[in-house]
Structures are given as C-alpha cells and as structure tokens.
Amino acid sequence: MRKVLITGGNRGLGFKLAEVLSPKHHILLTARNLSSLNEAKRKITAIVPNASITTQELDVSRFDSVKAFHKWMLSTNTTVDVIVNNAGVNDENQLENKAFDIMNTNLFGIINLTETILPQLTQDGKIILISSMLGKLKLQPPSTQKLLQEKLTKQQILQFARDLIHNYKEGNYGIWSSHIQPLYKVSKVLTNAYARHVLADLVQPNQSIFCVHPGWVKTDMGGPKAPGEVKDGIFTSRYLIEELPYGRNPQYHAKYFNDKAQIEDY
Ligand SMILES: NC(=O)c1ccc[n+]([C@@H]2O[C@H](COP(=O)([O-])OP(=O)(O)OC[C@H]3O[C@@H](n4cnc5c(N)ncnc54)[C@H](OP(=O)(O)O)[C@@H]3O)[C@@H](O)[C@H]2O)c1
C-alpha cells in the first residue's frame, strides 16, 4: 500500500485515478473546493467501502494554500510515496486573467507545490506531472524548440511564462506559434521543460519523475467530443504508480509517457 497525493481530485482525471487506486492504496485527495472534495470522497467510498482516503483543501494556484497544506503535512507527520500533479485549467475556462491564471495553476502551481512538499516525499517516491501532447517541443516553431533544448534554469523557464503573461494579446504569442489553446500549450511545454531541466536533478537519487499525456478524454476539460473515456485517461498514471517498480531506473526517470504508457520524445 502506497500513499498517493492527488491534486484536483474532486472531478475528472484526478477523481477517477483516486477511485481506481483506492482499493489498494491510501489516497490523499485534495481540491480547492472543500464541499466538492467531500462529495468526491463520499462517491468513492460508496463504490469502494474500505477505501482509505484523507481529504485536504489545496489550491495549487495560491502559495498561501500550498504553505497551509505543507504545514498540515508537517503537523500530522504525513509523507507521501507519490505526488500526482493533476490540477489544471485551459484556454476554454472562464478565467479573469487568462494568461496569468493558466500559468499560475498549470506551471507555477506545480513548481510551488512540488518544491514545497519535496521533503515529505519518501526516498523512493515518484512525482507525476500530468502534461499534454500539446506540450511537445515539436509543436513549437524551430527557433523556440532550439531555445528550450538548451539547459535551462528554473528562473529562465519562469521568465518564458512571465514574458507570455506580459505580452499576451489575442493573436500575439511572441516566440510561441499560435496553435489551438496557445496559453495552455505553453504552460505544458514549460512544465515539461521544468521536469527535464530542473526537477529531474532536484529530486533525491532514488526518486523518479514522469511527465504523462493522459490522452484526449471526456472530462469537463476534454469535452464530450473527446474520443477516450475518463477511465482511459488514467491508464498511464495507474501503470506508473502500481506497476513500475519503485526506486529510480534511468530508463524511465524524467521521461514522457503517452496514454499507452509508452515513452516518447518530448
Ligand atoms: N481531459 C483531457 O483530454 C486532457 C488531455 C491532456 C491533458 N489533460 C490534463 O489532465 C489534467 C486533469 O484534467 P481533466 O481533464 O481532469 O480536467 P477537469 O475535468 O477540468 O478537472 C480539472 C481539475 O483541476 C482542478 N483545479 C483547477 N484549478 C485548480 C487549482 N488552482 N487548485 C487545485 N485544483 C484545481 C479542478 O478543480 P475545480 O473543480 O475546483 O475547478 C478539477 O478538479 C490537467 O492537468 C489537464 O491539463 C487532460
């Protein structure tokens, strides 16, 4: 039995992953809205009566919430074996300040949470960053691909995001091509860059990190036209948590896995 922390666990992929893992693992289920979080726990325990689920409020976009969550972990001596950075928003969300809100949740949120609670990750722990195939380098203009292949520091990665927030106007994406969902796409490109250039070296020698594309599936974000069902979208995360042995294997560490748990370039 492993302890698995899931962000954005009240609906969509985070909820499904919690449900599927709960017969065998302890779930630390988090979300920014407490009542929907409690409702999610109620739904899972209705299906899996012996599920072991702890709920805790966590808004990854607010550093005060991340710090309060960490304080709770310390005060309860909570450690986790797996961190699933799942919470995310996209260009279709009704957001007040779209560019900032998307970067803040999808990129800054992952960085703040992961780095804050890293000391509470067990020595052979795993970190999963739910990314997207839209974040692949090959979807970027060649000059941008080149920039991102160089070894980057965290500050440089953050600066790419800040520049986009600052310059962003409809139709003007600077060094980024204007593809579908440009803000969301850049947030995932930079999440991948953070994984590759920074987090891969930040974790302890026996810990591992993985970027995951869950596939295009029918959640609120994926929409009803998505070809996959929600259960398909957790295939790779479940594999990494339940089947891939714990302890670092350089073959898998800091790699990108597609929705069939296969490694691809990213
Ligand atoms: N569905 C797809 O086809 C697809 C494809 C590629 C990648 N992904 C990625 O998969 C992940 C999960 O997506 P999904 O399809 O399950 O989306 P979803 O159904 O829209 O669910 C998003 C989840 O993220 C939570 N969230 C948003 N902002 C948050 C914040 N600041 N703090 C904590 N939680 C927050 C939401 O909570 P609230 O209920 O409070 O809003 C919700 O639980 C995302 O990272 C997404 O980019 C999805």
The ligand as a Gaussian input file, in Angstrom:
#p B3LYP/6-31G(d) Opt

LIG

0 1
 N       -9.076000      15.686000     -20.448000
 C       -8.172000      15.672000     -21.409000
 O       -8.476000      15.326000     -22.563000
 C       -6.746000      16.049000     -21.097000
 C       -5.794000      15.940000     -22.120000
 C       -4.466000      16.256000     -21.847000
 C       -4.114000      16.674000     -20.571000
 N       -5.070000      16.803000     -19.595000
 C       -4.617000      17.250000     -18.272000
 O       -5.145000      16.401000     -17.274000
 C       -5.294000      17.113000     -16.034000
 C       -6.695000      16.882000     -15.486000
 O       -7.602000      17.378000     -16.448000
 P       -9.134000      16.946000     -16.508000
 O       -9.404000      16.569000     -17.906000
 O       -9.478000      16.015000     -15.396000
 O       -9.786000      18.381000     -16.261000
 P      -11.113000      18.805000     -15.470000
 O      -12.136000      17.752000     -15.582000
 O      -11.419000      20.171000     -15.960000
 O      -10.606000      18.860000     -13.954000
 C       -9.625000      19.781000     -13.587000
 C       -9.359000      19.604000     -12.115000
 O       -8.344000      20.546000     -11.748000
 C       -8.820000      21.253000     -10.607000
 N       -8.207000      22.564000     -10.457000
 C       -8.219000      23.614000     -11.308000
 N       -7.552000      24.652000     -10.783000
 C       -7.105000      24.244000      -9.560000
 C       -6.360000      24.849000      -8.535000
 N       -5.933000      26.114000      -8.637000
 N       -6.064000      24.124000      -7.430000
 C       -6.477000      22.841000      -7.308000
 N       -7.232000      22.219000      -8.233000
 C       -7.528000      22.916000      -9.345000
 C      -10.314000      21.341000     -10.807000
 O      -10.944000      21.706000      -9.606000
 P      -12.306000      22.613000      -9.561000
 O      -13.433000      21.641000      -9.617000
 O      -12.201000      23.345000      -8.283000
 O      -12.282000      23.514000     -10.756000
 C      -10.584000      19.909000     -11.250000
 O      -10.598000      19.043000     -10.155000
 C       -4.985000      18.574000     -16.362000
 O       -3.679000      18.890000     -15.957000
 C       -5.107000      18.631000     -17.875000
 O       -4.311000      19.645000     -18.430000
 C       -6.360000      16.492000     -19.831000

